[in-house]
Structures are given as structure tokens and as C-alpha cells.
Amino acid sequence: MPQSVTNSPPGAPLQFTQCEFSLERKRRGFHLVTREVLSQLPDIESFRVGVLHLFIKHTSCSLTLNENADPTVRSDMERYFTDVVPEDAPYDHDTEGSDDMPAHIKASLLGSSVMIPITDGRLNLGTWQGIYLGEHRDAGGRRDIVATICGERQRGGQE
């Protein structure tokens, strides 16, 4: 269950809320996690306008936005990053396995956060956009995310 903190006084024009939750363990690759993220953030519906910031608290996975319909995009993304950042390069940092340093590089290339506008209680994503978790380790485990929403609540919304 996510922990939630609201840091804005009632009636403030901008409201802030923050929670932390975990994504279940995924195999290596790119995973569409939009629904999984939204299931943890029902409070989005109370915002008329705002921004959702998602930050992943790990150094061997990433968050990004991309194609949400055709799963071959996700497999092509994995193939591309595996080719660009090979596991068999002569890395100095290798004590945690051959996939660890490449995972750090991929995470730095893609980033640890995304920001998405909120409009009328919904994420204002493009028609074909979704939130991706890039899992860059063979055995990455659960991934912790901090979600921060800043915005103006709908009339009658929680305060």
C-alpha cells in the first residue's frame, strides 16, 4: 500500500501530494507500466490541472515515455540498448555481475524520472504514449517509485 503525504494547507491554490510505491519485479527489458502506476495514484482524479513527477529510486533501471500500443517497440528498445551498451565490454565495476555496469549506463542514458501533465483528472499523454520501466538487470527485484503531484484540485476535490 503506498504511503501518502499531502503538504499543502486547505484552500491553497497549488496543492502538493506525494506517495511512494513499488512496482513488482519484472524481467529484463522494457515494460509498459502506465496502468500499474495509475492504480497506485487514484488522487490524480482530484486534480483539474497539474503535473505528475515520477522518480525511480534505483541506479540500474529507468523511466521513460514511449509507444503504448505495439509491443515490438519494447523489444526493439531492449535490443538497441543491449547493442549500444554491451555486457562484455571491459568495465572496471564488475563485482555485481556482468549486467550491472551496463545497467547503470542505460539508466543514465534514459533517466530516473518523467514528468507528465495532468488535465481534468487524467494524465495528458499523447494517443500512443505510455510510461515505461526499463529494467536493465537480469534480476532487478521490486522497484521503488516516488510520485509527486503538484497542481490545482477540481472543485469539490480533496483538500
Secondary structure, 3 states (H helix, E strand, C coil): CCEEEECCCCCCCCEEEEEEEEECCCCCEEEECHHHHHHCCHHHHHEEEEEEEEEECCCCEEEEEEECCCCHHHHHHHHHHHHHCCCCCCCCCCCCCCCHHHHHHHHHHHCCEEEEEEECCEECCCCCEEEEEEECCCCCCCEEEEEEEEEEECCCCCC
